[in-house]
Amino acid sequence: MTMIFELVVLVLVAVMFLGMLGVIELGRRLGASRLAKDSDGLAKGVGASEGAVFGLLGLIIAFTFSGAASRFEARRHLITEEANDIGTAFLRIDLVPEEARPELRSLFRNYMDLRLSTFANVADQSATDAKLAETAKLQDSIWKTAMAATHRPDVTGRPEVLVVPALNAMFDITTTRKAATLNHPPMAIFLLLAGLSLVSSLLVGYGMSANKHRTWLHAIVFAAITSLSIYVIIDLEFPRLGLIRVDAADQPMIDLRKTMQ
């Protein structure tokens, strides 16, 4: 599924690249037609409108790229935060009666294995949803076991004061991480970006029509850079599917699981 996603994105970007080149050629022909009919040349005083379009294109690219990069980093930090929360809760098992510790530690090991596998194949949404549902059930088991252990009659002190907040943090981060995977810009932003890219291409071709010969270098560079920017933005938005991935950020979770042996 990851390869299918990457292939689809590459096809979309390739279509965008070729479409921009086609629109540049259309703009050039429109400009050439205007020159053939009017010896005074192309329309004068359009620099302000062209500058506004190109400025807006640059702003939208910067906005979407910055947002995608921020969300990418946020997802990486959330993985580390979850590792810290689980590690803290695991250490606080030592506060419950000794008889209950083996069962809780076993539940924690199963929980870690499940969390490591939950986002391993996000392309399969049904499998991911099933693992999230299983996570909720395992959280309920951990909670009930911990509460039963901390409220035993022979327990001295109040271990729940430290155990409960740690478990709450460990459970809450799962919802935060799930929400982060669904946090993307509205589709209208991507449509606006594509539309502005094509309009800008039309203006580029129109402005180049004054040249007697086609200058494909500038047209190709403009289309390639714009298309590549769109590709990187999409890849950052889906860091478990594309080439730009957050898999390396799972290492703290993997290292924590090893300490639970």
Secondary structure, DSSP 8 states (H G I E B T S, - for coil): -HHHHHHHHHHHHHHHHHHHHHHHHHHHHHHHHHHHH-TT-S-SS-HHHHHHHHHHHHHHHHHHHHHHHHHHHHHHHHHHHHHHHHHHHHHGGGGS-GGGHHHHHHHHHHHHHHHHHHTTTTT-HHHHHHHHHHHHHHHHHHHHHHHHHHT-TT--S-THHHHHHHHHHHHHHHHHHHHHHT----HHHHHHHHHHHHHHHHHHHHHHTTSSS--HHHHHHHHHHHHHHHHHHHHHH-TTTSSS--GGGGHHHHHHHHHT-
